[in-house]
């Protein structure tokens, strides 16, 4: 094969691979963790271990491959649904104290990036 054909094939391969992964904005992990701390999320959740609520890595494993995963997390943290805790008790999930859609999306994307 000549060089032009190889370069063209490599370009097509790169385009195909780029389309195979979902495009996501860069997550600001520091801002997401600060929002989580300010809303006492770490009181019930940890990144990689179960506390009163599930670990963020467990949530990510369940939702990150779903096309509506980010929206599912945002809906959960903004609507205060009734949840079952690890000890079997039920309570309403705490509602995040921000209405900024960029902050909410960043937090959800950070959780799903774990």
Secondary structure by P-SEA (a helix, b strand, c coil): ccaaaaaaaaaaaaaaaaaabbbbcccaaaaaaaaaaaaccccccccccccccccaaaaaaacccccaaaaaaaaaacccccccccccccccccccccccaaaaaaaaaaaaac
